[in-house]
Amino acid sequence: MGFGDLKTPAGLKVLNEFLANKSYIEGYVPSQADIAVFDALSGAPSADLCHALRWYNHIKSYQKEKGSLPGVKKPLSQYGPAGVEDTTSAAPAAADEDDDDIDLFGSDEEEDEETKKIKEERLAAYNSKKSKKPALIAKSSILLDVKPWDDETDMAKLEECVRSIQLDGLLWGQSKLLPVGYGIKKLQIGCVVEDDKVGTDQLEELITAFEDYVQSMDVAAFNKI
């Protein structure tokens, strides 16, 4: 089914729900899949579709270099909910094939050799997995100050937009509202990032893209973990 017509409210709603826990249409970096879906839109999604709007503003920044992004464009219908390959039926088929390979009436010697081979392969895989120690991942704890335009800005919606930003290596934490002056409050929100995947410049670009709510973003604290 894909996204359907992305120029209609129904299609945009599907896109927004699809991006609720994804940064990109496919994978973890911008690709031709994002460009294909972006080109199918008639313009920026409305502010209430915060996941789609966050993605739209991010992909918009790649328009000058879209030809160099990885991947190959596919028909629009191949992206979206129905574009996710269903592999749940593969396991039973593989199990059936394994069953077909077992000769119930074979000799004990053949069965023993086959069993021995399987045990050796499984033992080798186990030892290989056990010997690989996880690499140390450098992380940082960041405290961000996100300022609205005025005292009439919906701060609950502003925080919802900020938390809608989902990146590989980003984990949002606690937040609170702090007075700035003249009845205006800013959102102070913490997050933990993997240093080689997420940077403060990237966060600022994504957060300030919600220009209907956000005036600016500052880093209040930055600590290595």
Contacts in CASP RR format, 6 or more apart in sequence:
PFRMAT RR
TARGET T0000
AUTHOR 0000-0000-0000
METHOD contacts of the structure
MODEL  1
MGFGDLKTPAGLKVLNEFLANKSYIEGYVPSQADIAVFDALSGAPSADLC
HALRWYNHIKSYQKEKGSLPGVKKPLSQYGPAGVEDTTSAAPAAADEDDD
DIDLFGSDEEEDEETKKIKEERLAAYNSKKSKKPALIAKSSILLDVKPWD
DETDMAKLEECVRSIQLDGLLWGQSKLLPVGYGIKKLQIGCVVEDDKVGT
DQLEELITAFEDYVQSMDVAAFNKI
1 77 0 8 1.000
1 81 0 8 1.000
1 82 0 8 1.000
2 14 0 8 1.000
2 76 0 8 1.000
2 77 0 8 1.000
2 78 0 8 1.000
2 79 0 8 1.000
2 80 0 8 1.000
2 81 0 8 1.000
2 82 0 8 1.000
2 83 0 8 1.000
3 11 0 8 1.000
3 14 0 8 1.000
3 15 0 8 1.000
3 18 0 8 1.000
3 37 0 8 1.000
3 40 0 8 1.000
3 76 0 8 1.000
3 79 0 8 1.000
3 80 0 8 1.000
3 81 0 8 1.000
4 10 0 8 1.000
4 11 0 8 1.000
4 14 0 8 1.000
4 76 0 8 1.000
4 77 0 8 1.000
5 11 0 8 1.000
6 12 0 8 1.000
6 15 0 8 1.000
6 37 0 8 1.000
6 40 0 8 1.000
6 41 0 8 1.000
6 42 0 8 1.000
6 76 0 8 1.000
7 40 0 8 1.000
7 41 0 8 1.000
7 42 0 8 1.000
12 41 0 8 1.000
12 45 0 8 1.000
12 46 0 8 1.000
12 49 0 8 1.000
12 52 0 8 1.000
13 49 0 8 1.000
14 80 0 8 1.000
14 81 0 8 1.000
15 37 0 8 1.000
15 45 0 8 1.000
15 49 0 8 1.000
15 52 0 8 1.000
15 80 0 8 1.000
16 45 0 8 1.000
16 49 0 8 1.000
16 50 0 8 1.000
16 51 0 8 1.000
16 52 0 8 1.000
17 51 0 8 1.000
18 80 0 8 1.000
18 81 0 8 1.000
19 51 0 8 1.000
19 52 0 8 1.000
19 54 0 8 1.000
19 55 0 8 1.000
20 51 0 8 1.000
20 164 0 8 1.000
20 166 0 8 1.000
21 166 0 8 1.000
22 166 0 8 1.000
23 55 0 8 1.000
23 58 0 8 1.000
23 166 0 8 1.000
23 167 0 8 1.000
23 168 0 8 1.000
24 30 0 8 1.000
24 31 0 8 1.000
24 33 0 8 1.000
24 34 0 8 1.000
24 55 0 8 1.000
25 31 0 8 1.000
25 33 0 8 1.000
25 34 0 8 1.000
25 36 0 8 1.000
25 37 0 8 1.000
25 79 0 8 1.000
25 80 0 8 1.000
26 33 0 8 1.000
26 34 0 8 1.000
26 79 0 8 1.000
28 168 0 8 1.000
29 70 0 8 1.000
30 58 0 8 1.000
30 59 0 8 1.000
30 62 0 8 1.000
30 69 0 8 1.000
31 69 0 8 1.000
31 70 0 8 1.000
31 71 0 8 1.000
32 66 0 8 1.000
32 67 0 8 1.000
32 69 0 8 1.000
32 70 0 8 1.000
32 71 0 8 1.000
32 72 0 8 1.000
32 73 0 8 1.000
33 71 0 8 1.000
33 73 0 8 1.000
33 74 0 8 1.000
33 79 0 8 1.000
34 55 0 8 1.000
34 59 0 8 1.000
34 62 0 8 1.000
34 69 0 8 1.000
35 59 0 8 1.000
35 62 0 8 1.000
35 66 0 8 1.000
35 67 0 8 1.000
35 69 0 8 1.000
35 73 0 8 1.000
36 73 0 8 1.000
36 74 0 8 1.000
36 76 0 8 1.000
36 79 0 8 1.000
37 76 0 8 1.000
37 79 0 8 1.000
38 56 0 8 1.000
38 59 0 8 1.000
38 60 0 8 1.000
40 76 0 8 1.000
41 56 0 8 1.000
43 56 0 8 1.000
44 53 0 8 1.000
44 56 0 8 1.000
44 57 0 8 1.000
44 60 0 8 1.000
45 52 0 8 1.000
45 53 0 8 1.000
45 56 0 8 1.000
46 53 0 8 1.000
47 53 0 8 1.000
47 157 0 8 1.000
47 161 0 8 1.000
47 210 0 8 1.000
47 212 0 8 1.000
47 213 0 8 1.000
50 157 0 8 1.000
50 160 0 8 1.000
50 161 0 8 1.000
50 164 0 8 1.000
50 210 0 8 1.000
51 164 0 8 1.000
53 161 0 8 1.000
53 209 0 8 1.000
53 210 0 8 1.000
54 161 0 8 1.000
54 164 0 8 1.000
54 165 0 8 1.000
54 206 0 8 1.000
54 209 0 8 1.000
54 210 0 8 1.000
57 206 0 8 1.000
57 209 0 8 1.000
57 210 0 8 1.000
58 205 0 8 1.000
58 206 0 8 1.000
58 209 0 8 1.000
61 205 0 8 1.000
62 69 0 8 1.000
102 114 0 8 1.000
103 110 0 8 1.000
103 111 0 8 1.000
137 194 0 8 1.000
137 196 0 8 1.000
138 194 0 8 1.000
138 195 0 8 1.000
138 196 0 8 1.000
138 224 0 8 1.000
139 192 0 8 1.000
139 193 0 8 1.000
139 194 0 8 1.000
139 195 0 8 1.000
139 224 0 8 1.000
139 225 0 8 1.000
140 192 0 8 1.000
140 193 0 8 1.000
140 195 0 8 1.000
140 222 0 8 1.000
140 223 0 8 1.000
140 224 0 8 1.000
140 225 0 8 1.000
141 190 0 8 1.000
141 191 0 8 1.000
141 192 0 8 1.000
141 221 0 8 1.000
141 222 0 8 1.000
141 223 0 8 1.000
141 224 0 8 1.000
141 225 0 8 1.000
142 190 0 8 1.000
142 191 0 8 1.000
142 192 0 8 1.000
142 193 0 8 1.000
142 200 0 8 1.000
142 203 0 8 1.000
142 219 0 8 1.000
142 221 0 8 1.000
142 222 0 8 1.000
142 223 0 8 1.000
143 188 0 8 1.000
143 189 0 8 1.000
143 190 0 8 1.000
143 219 0 8 1.000
143 220 0 8 1.000
143 221 0 8 1.000
143 222 0 8 1.000
144 188 0 8 1.000
144 189 0 8 1.000
144 190 0 8 1.000
144 191 0 8 1.000
144 203 0 8 1.000
144 207 0 8 1.000
144 217 0 8 1.000
144 218 0 8 1.000
144 219 0 8 1.000
144 220 0 8 1.000
145 178 0 8 1.000
145 186 0 8 1.000
145 187 0 8 1.000
145 188 0 8 1.000
145 217 0 8 1.000
145 218 0 8 1.000
145 219 0 8 1.000
145 220 0 8 1.000
146 158 0 8 1.000
146 162 0 8 1.000
146 186 0 8 1.000
146 187 0 8 1.000
146 188 0 8 1.000
146 189 0 8 1.000
146 207 0 8 1.000
146 214 0 8 1.000
146 216 0 8 1.000
146 217 0 8 1.000
147 180 0 8 1.000
147 184 0 8 1.000
147 186 0 8 1.000
147 187 0 8 1.000
147 214 0 8 1.000
147 215 0 8 1.000
147 216 0 8 1.000
147 217 0 8 1.000
147 218 0 8 1.000
148 155 0 8 1.000
148 158 0 8 1.000
148 184 0 8 1.000
148 185 0 8 1.000
148 186 0 8 1.000
148 187 0 8 1.000
148 213 0 8 1.000
148 214 0 8 1.000
148 215 0 8 1.000
149 213 0 8 1.000
149 214 0 8 1.000
149 215 0 8 1.000
150 184 0 8 1.000
151 182 0 8 1.000
151 183 0 8 1.000
151 184 0 8 1.000
151 185 0 8 1.000
153 213 0 8 1.000
154 213 0 8 1.000
155 177 0 8 1.000
155 185 0 8 1.000
155 187 0 8 1.000
157 213 0 8 1.000
158 187 0 8 1.000
158 210 0 8 1.000
158 213 0 8 1.000
158 214 0 8 1.000
159 175 0 8 1.000
159 187 0 8 1.000
159 189 0 8 1.000
161 207 0 8 1.000
161 210 0 8 1.000
161 213 0 8 1.000
161 214 0 8 1.000
162 172 0 8 1.000
162 187 0 8 1.000
162 189 0 8 1.000
162 207 0 8 1.000
162 210 0 8 1.000
162 214 0 8 1.000
163 172 0 8 1.000
163 189 0 8 1.000
165 203 0 8 1.000
165 206 0 8 1.000
165 207 0 8 1.000
167 197 0 8 1.000
167 198 0 8 1.000
167 202 0 8 1.000
168 194 0 8 1.000
168 197 0 8 1.000
169 193 0 8 1.000
169 194 0 8 1.000
169 197 0 8 1.000
169 198 0 8 1.000
170 191 0 8 1.000
170 192 0 8 1.000
170 193 0 8 1.000
170 194 0 8 1.000
170 197 0 8 1.000
170 198 0 8 1.000
170 203 0 8 1.000
171 191 0 8 1.000
171 192 0 8 1.000
171 193 0 8 1.000
172 189 0 8 1.000
172 190 0 8 1.000
172 191 0 8 1.000
173 189 0 8 1.000
173 190 0 8 1.000
173 191 0 8 1.000
173 192 0 8 1.000
174 189 0 8 1.000
174 190 0 8 1.000
175 187 0 8 1.000
175 188 0 8 1.000
175 189 0 8 1.000
175 190 0 8 1.000
176 187 0 8 1.000
176 188 0 8 1.000
177 185 0 8 1.000
177 186 0 8 1.000
177 187 0 8 1.000
177 188 0 8 1.000
178 185 0 8 1.000
178 186 0 8 1.000
178 188 0 8 1.000
179 185 0 8 1.000
180 186 0 8 1.000
188 220 0 8 1.000
191 203 0 8 1.000
192 225 0 8 1.000
193 199 0 8 1.000
193 203 0 8 1.000
200 219 0 8 1.000
200 222 0 8 1.000
203 217 0 8 1.000
204 217 0 8 1.000
207 214 0 8 1.000
207 217 0 8 1.000
208 214 0 8 1.000
208 216 0 8 1.000
208 217 0 8 1.000
END
